[in-house]
Amino acid sequence: MADTSGAPPEAGLLDRARLLTAPGLDASVVRALERTTGRPAEHTPGSVPEGPVLYVGDTLPDALRDGRLVWFHSVYAGTDALLAAGPWPDGALLTRTVGRMGERIAQYVLGWMLAECQSVPEHTAQHARGVWHRLPSTLVAGDTAVVHGTGHIGSAVAALLRACSVRTVGVRRTPGGPLPGFDRVVAVGGAEEAEELAAARWVVSTLPLTGATEGFFGGRRFAAMRGASFVNVGRGASVDLDALEAALRDGTVRRAVLDVLPDEPPGPDDRVWRLPRTVVTSHSAGLTADEDVVTDFEACWDAVAQGRTPALAVDTGRGY
């Protein structure tokens, strides 16, 4: 059985590992990786040298699926596409880049919530028509936001919303105690989740894509909402678009903001452009910056050097 624990490679193996980097990495990032690891970086997209390999990039070359890979550090936070590309090499550590993504995504979510409260879409439409008409504004304070996913991203979203006096409810896979940033935490699939969905003004998805989350937001969850606005900053395939469209048309979902889609980019004839009261953005809520890659790799390197599993290690069996 493949090792999915995220255990760090043995020190001797890592000492001998050659550093390979994806061709697209910025030169400043490569130099920082060389300083951290104390070895030169190699770019060998066509062939891979013998011996153990440490690779930093976005996709895993097929040539590294033969057992030479000891550690792959992804420049992205999401690893579902990486893991879906083929069986993960046994025993190879997988870590990811998060950086300030939580902060960026949290501000994205809050920005769209404030836009709704300040009637920004309606004001924009009036401006286009040359119409002067006063529109109401409301406060975000006191309303409920249900955040699916209580990891790094979900917790950052909840913390920022809570600072604006939004009541925050986290939905997680397994029941547990209180979590930072959340006023309440409930287990997925239970009566408490349905109750909170009915009470929510906003429902935010930060879910990764796994076998358990594909099509997670379907007819049952959208039907449980009572006019909530839905914001997806997790993964596009976690949403059943047929169910979302039906919910938008019957009003159980007030409006939707979709930063991620099942198929990206959507073509000009894709139906997502025709969903009522919906805004589609270009998977840009939480772009990672070069400094994020460097900072997170350095943190992982320090942990591995001390024989610890990095906080950013991915359980390749679960997919996150």
Contacts in CASP RR format, 6 or more apart in sequence:
PFRMAT RR
TARGET T0000
AUTHOR 0000-0000-0000
METHOD contacts of the structure
MODEL  1
MADTSGAPPEAGLLDRARLLTAPGLDASVVRALERTTGRPAEHTPGSVPE
GPVLYVGDTLPDALRDGRLVWFHSVYAGTDALLAAGPWPDGALLTRTVGR
MGERIAQYVLGWMLAECQSVPEHTAQHARGVWHRLPSTLVAGDTAVVHGT
GHIGSAVAALLRACSVRTVGVRRTPGGPLPGFDRVVAVGGAEEAEELAAA
RWVVSTLPLTGATEGFFGGRRFAAMRGASFVNVGRGASVDLDALEAALRD
GTVRRAVLDVLPDEPPGPDDRVWRLPRTVVTSHSAGLTADEDVVTDFEAC
WDAVAQGRTPALAVDTGRGY
2 87 0 8 1.000
2 88 0 8 1.000
2 90 0 8 1.000
2 91 0 8 1.000
2 316 0 8 1.000
2 317 0 8 1.000
3 90 0 8 1.000
3 91 0 8 1.000
4 88 0 8 1.000
4 315 0 8 1.000
4 316 0 8 1.000
4 317 0 8 1.000
4 318 0 8 1.000
5 309 0 8 1.000
5 315 0 8 1.000
6 91 0 8 1.000
6 93 0 8 1.000
6 94 0 8 1.000
6 309 0 8 1.000
6 313 0 8 1.000
6 314 0 8 1.000
6 315 0 8 1.000
6 316 0 8 1.000
7 91 0 8 1.000
7 93 0 8 1.000
7 309 0 8 1.000
8 14 0 8 1.000
8 71 0 8 1.000
8 93 0 8 1.000
8 303 0 8 1.000
8 304 0 8 1.000
8 307 0 8 1.000
8 308 0 8 1.000
8 309 0 8 1.000
8 310 0 8 1.000
9 17 0 8 1.000
9 52 0 8 1.000
9 70 0 8 1.000
9 71 0 8 1.000
9 93 0 8 1.000
9 304 0 8 1.000
11 305 0 8 1.000
11 307 0 8 1.000
13 52 0 8 1.000
13 70 0 8 1.000
14 52 0 8 1.000
14 54 0 8 1.000
14 70 0 8 1.000
14 71 0 8 1.000
14 304 0 8 1.000
14 305 0 8 1.000
16 51 0 8 1.000
16 52 0 8 1.000
17 51 0 8 1.000
17 52 0 8 1.000
17 53 0 8 1.000
17 54 0 8 1.000
17 70 0 8 1.000
17 71 0 8 1.000
18 39 0 8 1.000
18 42 0 8 1.000
18 49 0 8 1.000
18 51 0 8 1.000
18 52 0 8 1.000
18 53 0 8 1.000
18 54 0 8 1.000
19 33 0 8 1.000
19 34 0 8 1.000
19 37 0 8 1.000
19 39 0 8 1.000
19 40 0 8 1.000
19 41 0 8 1.000
19 42 0 8 1.000
19 54 0 8 1.000
19 56 0 8 1.000
20 41 0 8 1.000
20 42 0 8 1.000
20 43 0 8 1.000
20 44 0 8 1.000
20 48 0 8 1.000
20 49 0 8 1.000
20 53 0 8 1.000
20 54 0 8 1.000
20 55 0 8 1.000
20 56 0 8 1.000
21 29 0 8 1.000
21 30 0 8 1.000
21 33 0 8 1.000
21 41 0 8 1.000
21 42 0 8 1.000
21 43 0 8 1.000
21 55 0 8 1.000
21 56 0 8 1.000
21 57 0 8 1.000
22 45 0 8 1.000
22 55 0 8 1.000
22 56 0 8 1.000
22 57 0 8 1.000
22 58 0 8 1.000
22 59 0 8 1.000
22 75 0 8 1.000
23 43 0 8 1.000
23 45 0 8 1.000
25 56 0 8 1.000
25 57 0 8 1.000
25 75 0 8 1.000
25 293 0 8 1.000
26 290 0 8 1.000
28 290 0 8 1.000
29 290 0 8 1.000
29 293 0 8 1.000
29 294 0 8 1.000
30 41 0 8 1.000
32 294 0 8 1.000
32 297 0 8 1.000
32 298 0 8 1.000
33 41 0 8 1.000
33 56 0 8 1.000
33 294 0 8 1.000
33 297 0 8 1.000
34 40 0 8 1.000
34 41 0 8 1.000
36 294 0 8 1.000
36 297 0 8 1.000
36 298 0 8 1.000
36 301 0 8 1.000
37 54 0 8 1.000
37 301 0 8 1.000
42 49 0 8 1.000
45 61 0 8 1.000
46 61 0 8 1.000
46 63 0 8 1.000
47 63 0 8 1.000
48 61 0 8 1.000
48 63 0 8 1.000
48 64 0 8 1.000
48 68 0 8 1.000
50 68 0 8 1.000
51 68 0 8 1.000
52 68 0 8 1.000
52 69 0 8 1.000
52 70 0 8 1.000
53 64 0 8 1.000
53 68 0 8 1.000
53 69 0 8 1.000
53 70 0 8 1.000
54 70 0 8 1.000
54 71 0 8 1.000
54 72 0 8 1.000
54 73 0 8 1.000
55 61 0 8 1.000
55 64 0 8 1.000
55 69 0 8 1.000
55 71 0 8 1.000
55 72 0 8 1.000
55 73 0 8 1.000
56 72 0 8 1.000
56 73 0 8 1.000
56 75 0 8 1.000
56 293 0 8 1.000
56 297 0 8 1.000
57 72 0 8 1.000
57 73 0 8 1.000
57 74 0 8 1.000
57 75 0 8 1.000
58 74 0 8 1.000
58 75 0 8 1.000
58 76 0 8 1.000
58 82 0 8 1.000
59 82 0 8 1.000
59 85 0 8 1.000
60 69 0 8 1.000
60 72 0 8 1.000
60 82 0 8 1.000
60 85 0 8 1.000
64 72 0 8 1.000
64 89 0 8 1.000
65 86 0 8 1.000
65 87 0 8 1.000
65 89 0 8 1.000
66 89 0 8 1.000
67 89 0 8 1.000
67 90 0 8 1.000
67 92 0 8 1.000
69 89 0 8 1.000
69 92 0 8 1.000
70 91 0 8 1.000
70 92 0 8 1.000
70 93 0 8 1.000
71 92 0 8 1.000
71 93 0 8 1.000
71 94 0 8 1.000
71 95 0 8 1.000
71 304 0 8 1.000
72 82 0 8 1.000
72 92 0 8 1.000
72 93 0 8 1.000
72 94 0 8 1.000
72 95 0 8 1.000
73 95 0 8 1.000
73 96 0 8 1.000
73 97 0 8 1.000
73 296 0 8 1.000
73 297 0 8 1.000
73 300 0 8 1.000
74 82 0 8 1.000
74 94 0 8 1.000
74 95 0 8 1.000
74 96 0 8 1.000
74 97 0 8 1.000
75 97 0 8 1.000
75 288 0 8 1.000
75 293 0 8 1.000
76 82 0 8 1.000
76 96 0 8 1.000
76 97 0 8 1.000
76 288 0 8 1.000
77 96 0 8 1.000
77 97 0 8 1.000
77 98 0 8 1.000
77 101 0 8 1.000
77 153 0 8 1.000
77 286 0 8 1.000
77 288 0 8 1.000
78 96 0 8 1.000
78 208 0 8 1.000
78 320 0 8 1.000
79 94 0 8 1.000
79 96 0 8 1.000
79 208 0 8 1.000
79 314 0 8 1.000
79 319 0 8 1.000
79 320 0 8 1.000
80 208 0 8 1.000
80 209 0 8 1.000
80 210 0 8 1.000
80 235 0 8 1.000
80 319 0 8 1.000
82 94 0 8 1.000
83 316 0 8 1.000
83 319 0 8 1.000
88 94 0 8 1.000
88 316 0 8 1.000
93 304 0 8 1.000
93 310 0 8 1.000
93 313 0 8 1.000
94 313 0 8 1.000
94 314 0 8 1.000
94 316 0 8 1.000
95 296 0 8 1.000
95 297 0 8 1.000
95 300 0 8 1.000
95 310 0 8 1.000
95 312 0 8 1.000
95 313 0 8 1.000
95 314 0 8 1.000
96 296 0 8 1.000
96 312 0 8 1.000
96 314 0 8 1.000
97 288 0 8 1.000
97 292 0 8 1.000
97 293 0 8 1.000
97 296 0 8 1.000
97 297 0 8 1.000
97 312 0 8 1.000
98 152 0 8 1.000
98 153 0 8 1.000
98 288 0 8 1.000
98 292 0 8 1.000
98 296 0 8 1.000
98 312 0 8 1.000
99 288 0 8 1.000
99 289 0 8 1.000
99 292 0 8 1.000
99 295 0 8 1.000
99 296 0 8 1.000
100 289 0 8 1.000
100 292 0 8 1.000
101 152 0 8 1.000
101 153 0 8 1.000
101 286 0 8 1.000
101 287 0 8 1.000
101 288 0 8 1.000
101 292 0 8 1.000
102 152 0 8 1.000
102 153 0 8 1.000
102 154 0 8 1.000
102 156 0 8 1.000
102 157 0 8 1.000
102 286 0 8 1.000
103 156 0 8 1.000
103 160 0 8 1.000
104 285 0 8 1.000
104 286 0 8 1.000
104 287 0 8 1.000
105 153 0 8 1.000
105 154 0 8 1.000
105 156 0 8 1.000
105 157 0 8 1.000
105 206 0 8 1.000
105 233 0 8 1.000
105 285 0 8 1.000
105 286 0 8 1.000
106 156 0 8 1.000
106 157 0 8 1.000
106 159 0 8 1.000
106 160 0 8 1.000
106 161 0 8 1.000
107 160 0 8 1.000
108 233 0 8 1.000
108 259 0 8 1.000
108 285 0 8 1.000
108 286 0 8 1.000
109 157 0 8 1.000
109 160 0 8 1.000
109 161 0 8 1.000
109 202 0 8 1.000
109 204 0 8 1.000
109 231 0 8 1.000
109 233 0 8 1.000
109 285 0 8 1.000
110 140 0 8 1.000
110 160 0 8 1.000
110 161 0 8 1.000
110 164 0 8 1.000
112 231 0 8 1.000
112 257 0 8 1.000
112 279 0 8 1.000
113 140 0 8 1.000
113 145 0 8 1.000
113 161 0 8 1.000
113 166 0 8 1.000
113 202 0 8 1.000
113 229 0 8 1.000
113 231 0 8 1.000
114 120 0 8 1.000
114 140 0 8 1.000
115 121 0 8 1.000
116 229 0 8 1.000
116 255 0 8 1.000
117 137 0 8 1.000
117 138 0 8 1.000
117 139 0 8 1.000
117 140 0 8 1.000
118 137 0 8 1.000
119 135 0 8 1.000
119 136 0 8 1.000
119 137 0 8 1.000
121 255 0 8 1.000
121 279 0 8 1.000
122 135 0 8 1.000
123 135 0 8 1.000
126 132 0 8 1.000
126 133 0 8 1.000
126 135 0 8 1.000
140 161 0 8 1.000
140 164 0 8 1.000
140 165 0 8 1.000
140 166 0 8 1.000
141 164 0 8 1.000
141 165 0 8 1.000
141 166 0 8 1.000
142 165 0 8 1.000
142 166 0 8 1.000
142 167 0 8 1.000
143 166 0 8 1.000
143 167 0 8 1.000
143 201 0 8 1.000
143 202 0 8 1.000
144 166 0 8 1.000
144 167 0 8 1.000
144 168 0 8 1.000
144 169 0 8 1.000
144 196 0 8 1.000
144 199 0 8 1.000
144 200 0 8 1.000
144 201 0 8 1.000
144 202 0 8 1.000
145 158 0 8 1.000
145 161 0 8 1.000
145 166 0 8 1.000
145 167 0 8 1.000
145 168 0 8 1.000
145 169 0 8 1.000
145 200 0 8 1.000
145 201 0 8 1.000
145 202 0 8 1.000
145 203 0 8 1.000
145 204 0 8 1.000
146 169 0 8 1.000
146 170 0 8 1.000
146 171 0 8 1.000
146 193 0 8 1.000
146 196 0 8 1.000
146 197 0 8 1.000
146 200 0 8 1.000
146 202 0 8 1.000
146 203 0 8 1.000
146 204 0 8 1.000
146 228 0 8 1.000
147 154 0 8 1.000
147 157 0 8 1.000
147 158 0 8 1.000
147 161 0 8 1.000
147 168 0 8 1.000
147 169 0 8 1.000
147 170 0 8 1.000
147 171 0 8 1.000
147 182 0 8 1.000
147 204 0 8 1.000
147 206 0 8 1.000
148 170 0 8 1.000
148 171 0 8 1.000
148 188 0 8 1.000
148 203 0 8 1.000
148 204 0 8 1.000
148 205 0 8 1.000
148 206 0 8 1.000
148 207 0 8 1.000
148 216 0 8 1.000
149 170 0 8 1.000
149 171 0 8 1.000
149 172 0 8 1.000
149 205 0 8 1.000
149 206 0 8 1.000
149 207 0 8 1.000
150 158 0 8 1.000
150 170 0 8 1.000
150 171 0 8 1.000
150 172 0 8 1.000
150 179 0 8 1.000
150 182 0 8 1.000
150 185 0 8 1.000
151 206 0 8 1.000
153 206 0 8 1.000
153 233 0 8 1.000
153 234 0 8 1.000
154 170 0 8 1.000
154 204 0 8 1.000
154 206 0 8 1.000
155 179 0 8 1.000
155 180 0 8 1.000
155 181 0 8 1.000
155 182 0 8 1.000
157 204 0 8 1.000
157 206 0 8 1.000
157 233 0 8 1.000
158 168 0 8 1.000
158 170 0 8 1.000
158 181 0 8 1.000
158 182 0 8 1.000
159 180 0 8 1.000
159 181 0 8 1.000
161 168 0 8 1.000
162 168 0 8 1.000
162 181 0 8 1.000
162 182 0 8 1.000
162 183 0 8 1.000
166 202 0 8 1.000
167 183 0 8 1.000
167 184 0 8 1.000
168 181 0 8 1.000
168 182 0 8 1.000
168 183 0 8 1.000
168 184 0 8 1.000
169 182 0 8 1.000
169 183 0 8 1.000
169 184 0 8 1.000
169 185 0 8 1.000
169 186 0 8 1.000
169 196 0 8 1.000
169 200 0 8 1.000
170 179 0 8 1.000
170 182 0 8 1.000
170 184 0 8 1.000
170 185 0 8 1.000
170 186 0 8 1.000
171 185 0 8 1.000
171 186 0 8 1.000
171 187 0 8 1.000
171 188 0 8 1.000
171 193 0 8 1.000
171 196 0 8 1.000
172 179 0 8 1.000
172 185 0 8 1.000
172 186 0 8 1.000
172 187 0 8 1.000
172 188 0 8 1.000
173 187 0 8 1.000
173 188 0 8 1.000
173 212 0 8 1.000
174 187 0 8 1.000
175 185 0 8 1.000
175 186 0 8 1.000
175 187 0 8 1.000
176 185 0 8 1.000
176 187 0 8 1.000
177 185 0 8 1.000
178 185 0 8 1.000
179 185 0 8 1.000
184 196 0 8 1.000
186 192 0 8 1.000
186 193 0 8 1.000
186 196 0 8 1.000
187 193 0 8 1.000
193 224 0 8 1.000
194 224 0 8 1.000
197 203 0 8 1.000
197 221 0 8 1.000
197 224 0 8 1.000
197 225 0 8 1.000
197 226 0 8 1.000
197 228 0 8 1.000
198 224 0 8 1.000
198 225 0 8 1.000
198 226 0 8 1.000
199 226 0 8 1.000
200 225 0 8 1.000
200 228 0 8 1.000
201 228 0 8 1.000
201 229 0 8 1.000
202 228 0 8 1.000
202 229 0 8 1.000
202 230 0 8 1.000
202 231 0 8 1.000
203 225 0 8 1.000
203 228 0 8 1.000
203 229 0 8 1.000
203 230 0 8 1.000
203 231 0 8 1.000
204 230 0 8 1.000
204 231 0 8 1.000
204 232 0 8 1.000
204 233 0 8 1.000
205 216 0 8 1.000
205 217 0 8 1.000
205 230 0 8 1.000
205 231 0 8 1.000
205 232 0 8 1.000
205 233 0 8 1.000
205 234 0 8 1.000
205 238 0 8 1.000
205 239 0 8 1.000
206 233 0 8 1.000
206 234 0 8 1.000
207 213 0 8 1.000
207 216 0 8 1.000
207 234 0 8 1.000
207 235 0 8 1.000
207 238 0 8 1.000
208 234 0 8 1.000
208 235 0 8 1.000
208 319 0 8 1.000
208 320 0 8 1.000
209 234 0 8 1.000
209 235 0 8 1.000
209 236 0 8 1.000
209 237 0 8 1.000
209 238 0 8 1.000
210 318 0 8 1.000
210 319 0 8 1.000
210 320 0 8 1.000
213 235 0 8 1.000
213 238 0 8 1.000
214 237 0 8 1.000
214 238 0 8 1.000
215 237 0 8 1.000
215 238 0 8 1.000
215 239 0 8 1.000
215 240 0 8 1.000
216 238 0 8 1.000
216 239 0 8 1.000
217 230 0 8 1.000
217 232 0 8 1.000
217 238 0 8 1.000
217 239 0 8 1.000
217 240 0 8 1.000
217 243 0 8 1.000
217 244 0 8 1.000
218 239 0 8 1.000
218 240 0 8 1.000
218 243 0 8 1.000
218 244 0 8 1.000
219 240 0 8 1.000
219 243 0 8 1.000
219 246 0 8 1.000
219 247 0 8 1.000
222 230 0 8 1.000
222 243 0 8 1.000
222 244 0 8 1.000
222 246 0 8 1.000
222 247 0 8 1.000
222 252 0 8 1.000
222 253 0 8 1.000
223 247 0 8 1.000
223 252 0 8 1.000
224 252 0 8 1.000
225 247 0 8 1.000
225 252 0 8 1.000
225 253 0 8 1.000
226 252 0 8 1.000
227 251 0 8 1.000
227 252 0 8 1.000
227 253 0 8 1.000
227 254 0 8 1.000
228 252 0 8 1.000
228 253 0 8 1.000
228 254 0 8 1.000
229 253 0 8 1.000
229 254 0 8 1.000
229 255 0 8 1.000
229 256 0 8 1.000
229 257 0 8 1.000
230 244 0 8 1.000
230 253 0 8 1.000
230 255 0 8 1.000
230 256 0 8 1.000
230 257 0 8 1.000
231 256 0 8 1.000
231 257 0 8 1.000
231 259 0 8 1.000
232 238 0 8 1.000
232 239 0 8 1.000
232 256 0 8 1.000
232 257 0 8 1.000
232 258 0 8 1.000
232 259 0 8 1.000
232 260 0 8 1.000
233 259 0 8 1.000
233 260 0 8 1.000
233 285 0 8 1.000
233 286 0 8 1.000
234 259 0 8 1.000
234 260 0 8 1.000
235 260 0 8 1.000
236 258 0 8 1.000
236 260 0 8 1.000
236 261 0 8 1.000
236 262 0 8 1.000
237 262 0 8 1.000
239 258 0 8 1.000
239 262 0 8 1.000
241 262 0 8 1.000
241 271 0 8 1.000
241 272 0 8 1.000
241 275 0 8 1.000
244 253 0 8 1.000
244 256 0 8 1.000
244 275 0 8 1.000
245 271 0 8 1.000
245 275 0 8 1.000
245 276 0 8 1.000
247 253 0 8 1.000
248 255 0 8 1.000
248 256 0 8 1.000
248 275 0 8 1.000
248 276 0 8 1.000
248 277 0 8 1.000
248 278 0 8 1.000
249 276 0 8 1.000
254 277 0 8 1.000
255 277 0 8 1.000
255 278 0 8 1.000
255 279 0 8 1.000
256 275 0 8 1.000
256 277 0 8 1.000
256 278 0 8 1.000
256 279 0 8 1.000
257 278 0 8 1.000
257 279 0 8 1.000
257 281 0 8 1.000
258 272 0 8 1.000
258 278 0 8 1.000
258 279 0 8 1.000
258 280 0 8 1.000
258 281 0 8 1.000
259 280 0 8 1.000
259 281 0 8 1.000
259 282 0 8 1.000
259 283 0 8 1.000
259 284 0 8 1.000
259 285 0 8 1.000
260 283 0 8 1.000
261 272 0 8 1.000
261 280 0 8 1.000
261 283 0 8 1.000
263 270 0 8 1.000
264 283 0 8 1.000
265 282 0 8 1.000
266 272 0 8 1.000
266 273 0 8 1.000
266 280 0 8 1.000
272 278 0 8 1.000
272 280 0 8 1.000
273 280 0 8 1.000
296 312 0 8 1.000
299 310 0 8 1.000
299 311 0 8 1.000
299 312 0 8 1.000
300 310 0 8 1.000
300 312 0 8 1.000
300 313 0 8 1.000
303 309 0 8 1.000
303 310 0 8 1.000
303 311 0 8 1.000
304 310 0 8 1.000
314 320 0 8 1.000
END
